[in-house]
Each structure stands twice: as structure tokens, then as C-alpha cells.
Amino acid sequence: MPAASAPPVMRAGVDPHAAPNKPPLPPADYAVHREAGLVIERNVAIPLRDGVRILADIYRPDGTRGAADLPVLLSWSPYGKHAQSNRVFWPHSGVDPDWLSPLTPFEGADPVRWGALGYALAVVDPRGAWLSEGDFHHNGAVEAQDCADVIDWLAGQRWSNGKVGMTGVSYLAAIQFWVAALNPPALAAINPWEGFTDWYREFAYHGGILETGFLPRASDNIRYSLNRTEDTWANAQAHPLIDAFWRSKEIDLAAIRTPAWVVASWSDQGLHTRGTLEAFKAMSSPQKWLDVHGQKKWAHYYRPESQAKREAFFGHFLKDRQTSLAAWPPVRIEVRDRHSKAELRDEQEWPIARTVATPFWLDTDGKLTAQCPAAGVSIAYDAAAGEANFDYRFEQDTELTGHAKLRLWVEADGADDIDLFVALRKLDAEGHPVGQTFYAFYEDGPVALGWLRASHRAIDPDRSDALQPFHTHEREEMLVPGEIVPVEIELWPSSTSFRAGETLRVTIMGRDIYAEGLPFLPFARHERTRNAGHHIIHFGGAHDSHLLAPVIPARKG
């Protein structure tokens, strides 16, 4: 794992007792009580390798069942172990309160449910978070090693069977990739449920364009500490290109050998979709499974059928029991029709080996065609307020599953850079938009999204493939007047079925295509663009502007 050769910007913590929109912070004193069939130890001090002590709440079955031989589930999060869900998630999340108990930590496992099954659950405030000692490190080598220390400590407790598993959503998923890359001996299985793995490309800079919605909000949510915390928003702004700071946030995914059930979604475009799937591809775990859904992430995590699969997964690896795991396919995906309507299908690998990279060429009259136009033409739109749309109406049922790539030849009129925002969208046979689940709350979203700042167009050919360009983001190549340059825009993975008569639309803008979120709910935004004047897109003839899409033929037999 890379050493932190670029020290992060740190800031003074905000008084943990003054956190808005959080439950009252309990005292830091150790306490024990019994509730809901559990013995609950609050503020258990866990020593780390350098003597720093961090605090955990530990839930075990009450009575003799909780005295020995317990497998342990670990929830690791900076959002406060006291910030239990109280069975109420944000509006529009789709979470049914009956799916979880009032003791459930945010985005984590329900201790009441797991306690009844004979597990212990540890919910930890990391180093420097809330009342834990030390300075808070936002991912990176320090936090990964801290988590490994805690896993070792949990495995050595008198009530533990020596096996630790991890499960959870978002931050609680990302930390699993970090610590699993260290392969601590007691980490028996991980269940990361949607977590980004590339800080620069998925969290901070989409296509080189600073993310200004979720990122500063996430930075605010990790500032509660008695000491110092990383200032993630300041760090992102201080490092607009990939450098030593971003490399200190790189995970050695190939080092992971822990058994893993990885859950991704098509719906978290702009946050977790890409990184979760990249992790699955890169992991070296001999035993790994992938599920990819198209639903709202928290609702999908807490659904009873998801909980049942978690019980089968951890029962196999933490309790050495025969479960349904033996019958799981290596990959299971939801092929979406629209929000809340999809078909499940089993696959043997990801990406799907039979994918056919199929070009759809930009043409006149806002069309996509099967052949490259012979004559070269161009269109222009206002960089701040305009857009361009290109449609392909399918003559037969077609499935698109995987990464896609949009290759454009572009020219800036009135600026020295271009920020491009791209969406793939679905229209029904009457030409009406078909909404997809999007970003945990929304039901009117895209098939897929992509972004690129034209000055960041340089690509690493060794890390790119036909459908997925890999941009280096290490330098900028500004545009000059009259210059026409090729750009390749990575469109994040998706899976969507199109019936004959339905339409795939490619939308290109100089601003966020999905820009309006619901009040107080997190949402990806990009409000610091470089756009001015007009964008000019050239296509046809020598300018091979096209969408390369992942068409999935039906399996033979």
C-alpha cells in the first residue's frame, strides 16, 4: 500500500457534542447494559499499535450464548457509533422501518438480528472520530492498519471464535477494500456493498471536473473530533491533478485475497458504481461473488432477501456451515427496463465475455446510425445553456450491459477548455423518457453518465481497453483557437434492455444533466466548469465521433 508522501491538510476538529442532526453524544465512560436479547458494552477502549485508544460498542447475545465461540462482524464508520438509524432513513430512500431494529448503525448491520443468530457485532469510532483518541485519517494507510489492529483485537477476545467479517454500505464498504488489501489473518470474509475505490476519478474529480455537491458535504460529516481531522474538501481543491496525495489514497486491490461477496449497483452513477465493479475485477480472491442491482442502495441492503444472502455468506465463512452459498453463481446482475422493473440473470464473469463492442455513429438530424457518415459536418451549442442529442431507435430487442465509451472530435469557440457532461438515456416507443433509479433517492435518472474536461484527455493505453478509456489526469493540454481534438469519454457501467421501437439517446452538455436534487439530500454536482462560448462537435468523414456500446447477445443454448 502506498505511503502517504504528500501530507494531507489537517484541521481542528469540531466539538463532537455540538454535531447538528445527530443524537445526543453519550459520555465516553465504559458502560454495560442488556437490551433486546443482547449484552451491550458501550465505549470499549481498543488499543492500536501506537498506544492510541479508540472506542467501540460491542453487542453480544445475552447469557451463555454470548460467552464464547462467537463470530464477529465489524462496522467501521466515522459517522458515530451512537448515530443509530432509529429505523428512519432519509425520505425517498425506500427503506422499510420494519427491516431493521432501533440499534442499527447507519449503513451497517443490525445487532439485534445478528445477535439472535449467534454473532457479536462491533461498531467502532475510528482514530480521531468523535471521542476516540488521535487524529482522524480519511482512508489511506493509517486507517487501513488501524482497522487491521482492531480485527486482530476482536479475534483475540475470550468470547470470539477468532473469525471476523465485515459488511456495510458506502464508507463501511470502502474500508473493507483498504483493510483486506493487508490480508489480516483473522479477516475471514468481506461484504462491501457499494463503495468507491478511486478517490480522484469517482469521489473528487469526475473526468477531471471537481465534484462540488457530495464531496464538501462528506468532508463536513467527518469533522467531529476532540483532535484534528483531514480536511477532505481542502485537500481535493489543493490537488486538481493526480499527484502524490492521490496516490496515497490508492488501494492495492490486487492484493486482496479475502473471500468476498461484492455488491454494486447501476444506480449510483457519480459515486460508487464504477469503483465497486473495478474492485471486483482487480481482487485476487479465489472465492468471490458479484451482485449488481439497479435499486436504491440502502433499501437494497436492508431488504429481507439481501439479509438472507448475508446470513448464508457469513454462515459459510464465519461459522463453517453448509449454506446456499454453494449454489451461488459467480455473477448475478439485474438487467433494467426502468425504475423498479428489471430481470435477474446469472453470469460466469465480469465483464461479460460475450460482449460485442458496437459503434453507433453521430449523424445529422440528431441521429445515431450504424454506419459512419461519409461527409464531415459539425454542430455547435452554447457551452453554458445548450445541448446536443443523438438518438438510435432499435429495430430489435437489444441489451446494453457494461462500460461504454463516447469518442468525440471537439473544438472550443471562445474558451481554451471544454467540460463535457454526457448521459445515456432511454426513451419508450412513443418517445417519452424512461426513468431509472438514480443516486439512492431518485426514480427519473439516466442509463449511465460520463464526464470529461478536454484538457484531461490524455489516456494510458496500457490501462485502457476498447470500451473503457483510462485517463491519466496528470497534466493539462489546453485547447487553442481552431484546434479540433479527439476525446474519449468513459461512461460508467450500466445494464439496460431496449425493446424494438425504443430509443437510446446520447445527451451532451456543458453542465450537469441531472442538476436538481431533493432538499437536504446528497447529490453529485459540478459547479466550477471552464465552459464559455460554444462547444463545436465534429462528426462524419475524418472525424469518427461515435458511441461504442456494450451489446450483449443472448447466450447460445
Secondary structure in CASP SS format (residue, H / E / C, confidence):
PFRMAT SS
TARGET T0000
AUTHOR 0000-0000-0000
METHOD secondary structure of the structure
MODEL  1
M C 1.00
P C 1.00
A C 1.00
A C 1.00
S C 1.00
A C 1.00
P C 1.00
P C 1.00
V C 1.00
M E 1.00
R E 1.00
A E 1.00
G C 1.00
V E 1.00
D C 1.00
P H 1.00
H H 1.00
A H 1.00
A C 1.00
P C 1.00
N C 1.00
K C 1.00
P C 1.00
P C 1.00
L C 1.00
P C 1.00
P C 1.00
A C 1.00
D C 1.00
Y C 1.00
A E 1.00
V E 1.00
H E 1.00
R E 1.00
E E 1.00
A C 1.00
G C 1.00
L E 1.00
V E 1.00
I E 1.00
E E 1.00
R E 1.00
N E 1.00
V E 1.00
A E 1.00
I E 1.00
P E 1.00
L C 1.00
R C 1.00
D C 1.00
G C 1.00
V C 1.00
R E 1.00
I E 1.00
L E 1.00
A E 1.00
D E 1.00
I E 1.00
Y E 1.00
R E 1.00
P E 1.00
D C 1.00
G H 1.00
T H 1.00
R H 1.00
G H 1.00
A C 1.00
A C 1.00
D C 1.00
L E 1.00
P E 1.00
V E 1.00
L E 1.00
L E 1.00
S E 1.00
W E 1.00
S C 1.00
P C 1.00
Y C 1.00
G C 1.00
K C 1.00
H C 1.00
A C 1.00
Q E 1.00
S C 1.00
N C 1.00
R C 1.00
V C 1.00
F C 1.00
W C 1.00
P C 1.00
H C 1.00
S C 1.00
G C 1.00
V C 1.00
D C 1.00
P H 1.00
D H 1.00
W H 1.00
L C 1.00
S C 1.00
P C 1.00
L C 1.00
T C 1.00
P E 1.00
F C 1.00
E C 1.00
G C 1.00
A C 1.00
D C 1.00
P H 1.00
V H 1.00
R H 1.00
W H 1.00
G H 1.00
A H 1.00
L C 1.00
G C 1.00
Y C 1.00
A E 1.00
L E 1.00
A E 1.00
V E 1.00
V E 1.00
D C 1.00
P C 1.00
R C 1.00
G C 1.00
A C 1.00
W E 1.00
L C 1.00
S C 1.00
E C 1.00
G C 1.00
D C 1.00
F E 1.00
H C 1.00
H C 1.00
N C 1.00
G C 1.00
A H 1.00
V H 1.00
E H 1.00
A H 1.00
Q H 1.00
D H 1.00
C H 1.00
A H 1.00
D H 1.00
V H 1.00
I H 1.00
D H 1.00
W H 1.00
L H 1.00
A H 1.00
G C 1.00
Q C 1.00
R C 1.00
W C 1.00
S E 1.00
N E 1.00
G E 1.00
K E 1.00
V E 1.00
G E 1.00
M E 1.00
T E 1.00
G E 1.00
V E 1.00
S C 1.00
Y H 1.00
L H 1.00
A H 1.00
A H 1.00
I H 1.00
Q H 1.00
F H 1.00
W H 1.00
V H 1.00
A H 1.00
A C 1.00
L C 1.00
N C 1.00
P C 1.00
P C 1.00
A C 1.00
L E 1.00
A E 1.00
A E 1.00
I E 1.00
N E 1.00
P E 1.00
W E 1.00
E C 1.00
G C 1.00
F C 1.00
T C 1.00
D C 1.00
W H 1.00
Y H 1.00
R H 1.00
E H 1.00
F H 1.00
A H 1.00
Y E 1.00
H E 1.00
G C 1.00
G C 1.00
I E 1.00
L E 1.00
E C 1.00
T C 1.00
G C 1.00
F H 1.00
L H 1.00
P H 1.00
R H 1.00
A H 1.00
S H 1.00
D H 1.00
N C 1.00
I C 1.00
R C 1.00
Y E 1.00
S E 1.00
L C 1.00
N C 1.00
R E 1.00
T E 1.00
E E 1.00
D C 1.00
T H 1.00
W H 1.00
A H 1.00
N H 1.00
A H 1.00
Q H 1.00
A H 1.00
H C 1.00
P C 1.00
L C 1.00
I C 1.00
D C 1.00
A H 1.00
F H 1.00
W H 1.00
R H 1.00
S C 1.00
K C 1.00
E C 1.00
I C 1.00
D C 1.00
L H 1.00
A H 1.00
A H 1.00
I C 1.00
R C 1.00
T C 1.00
P C 1.00
A E 1.00
W E 1.00
V E 1.00
V E 1.00
A E 1.00
S E 1.00
W C 1.00
S C 1.00
D C 1.00
Q C 1.00
G C 1.00
L C 1.00
H C 1.00
T H 1.00
R H 1.00
G H 1.00
T H 1.00
L H 1.00
E H 1.00
A H 1.00
F H 1.00
K H 1.00
A H 1.00
M C 1.00
S C 1.00
S C 1.00
P C 1.00
Q C 1.00
K E 1.00
W E 1.00
L E 1.00
D E 1.00
V E 1.00
H E 1.00
G C 1.00
Q C 1.00
K C 1.00
K H 1.00
W H 1.00
A H 1.00
H H 1.00
Y H 1.00
Y H 1.00
R C 1.00
P H 1.00
E H 1.00
S H 1.00
Q H 1.00
A H 1.00
K H 1.00
R H 1.00
E H 1.00
A H 1.00
F H 1.00
F H 1.00
G H 1.00
H H 1.00
F H 1.00
L H 1.00
K H 1.00
D C 1.00
R C 1.00
Q C 1.00
T C 1.00
S H 1.00
L H 1.00
A H 1.00
A H 1.00
W C 1.00
P C 1.00
P C 1.00
V E 1.00
R E 1.00
I E 1.00
E E 1.00
V E 1.00
R E 1.00
D E 1.00
R E 1.00
H C 1.00
S C 1.00
K E 1.00
A E 1.00
E E 1.00
L E 1.00
R E 1.00
D E 1.00
E E 1.00
Q C 1.00
E C 1.00
W C 1.00
P C 1.00
I C 1.00
A C 1.00
R C 1.00
T C 1.00
V E 1.00
A E 1.00
T E 1.00
P E 1.00
F E 1.00
W E 1.00
L E 1.00
D E 1.00
T H 1.00
D H 1.00
G H 1.00
K E 1.00
L E 1.00
T E 1.00
A C 1.00
Q C 1.00
C C 1.00
P C 1.00
A C 1.00
A C 1.00
G C 1.00
V E 1.00
S E 1.00
I E 1.00
A E 1.00
Y E 1.00
D E 1.00
A C 1.00
A C 1.00
A C 1.00
G C 1.00
E E 1.00
A E 1.00
N E 1.00
F E 1.00
D E 1.00
Y E 1.00
R E 1.00
F C 1.00
E C 1.00
Q C 1.00
D C 1.00
T E 1.00
E E 1.00
L E 1.00
T E 1.00
G E 1.00
H E 1.00
A E 1.00
K E 1.00
L E 1.00
R E 1.00
L E 1.00
W E 1.00
V E 1.00
E E 1.00
A E 1.00
D E 1.00
G C 1.00
A C 1.00
D C 1.00
D C 1.00
I C 1.00
D E 1.00
L E 1.00
F E 1.00
V E 1.00
A E 1.00
L E 1.00
R E 1.00
K E 1.00
L E 1.00
D C 1.00
A C 1.00
E C 1.00
G C 1.00
H C 1.00
P E 1.00
V E 1.00
G C 1.00
Q E 1.00
T E 1.00
F E 1.00
Y C 1.00
A C 1.00
F C 1.00
Y E 1.00
E E 1.00
D E 1.00
G E 1.00
P C 1.00
V C 1.00
A E 1.00
L E 1.00
G E 1.00
W E 1.00
L E 1.00
R E 1.00
A H 1.00
S H 1.00
H H 1.00
R C 1.00
A C 1.00
I E 1.00
D C 1.00
P H 1.00
D H 1.00
R H 1.00
S C 1.00
D C 1.00
A C 1.00
L C 1.00
Q C 1.00
P C 1.00
F C 1.00
H E 1.00
T C 1.00
H C 1.00
E C 1.00
R C 1.00
E C 1.00
E C 1.00
M C 1.00
L C 1.00
V C 1.00
P C 1.00
G C 1.00
E C 1.00
I C 1.00
V E 1.00
P E 1.00
V E 1.00
E E 1.00
I E 1.00
E E 1.00
L E 1.00
W E 1.00
P E 1.00
S E 1.00
S E 1.00
T E 1.00
S E 1.00
F E 1.00
R C 1.00
A C 1.00
G C 1.00
E C 1.00
T E 1.00
L E 1.00
R E 1.00
V E 1.00
T E 1.00
I E 1.00
M E 1.00
G C 1.00
R C 1.00
D C 1.00
I C 1.00
Y C 1.00
A C 1.00
E C 1.00
G C 1.00
L C 1.00
P C 1.00
F C 1.00
L C 1.00
P C 1.00
F C 1.00
A C 1.00
R C 1.00
H C 1.00
E C 1.00
R C 1.00
T C 1.00
R C 1.00
N C 1.00
A C 1.00
G C 1.00
H E 1.00
H E 1.00
I E 1.00
I E 1.00
H E 1.00
F E 1.00
G E 1.00
G C 1.00
A C 1.00
H E 1.00
D C 1.00
S C 1.00
H E 1.00
L E 1.00
L E 1.00
A E 1.00
P E 1.00
V E 1.00
I C 1.00
P C 1.00
A C 1.00
R C 1.00
K C 1.00
G C 1.00
END
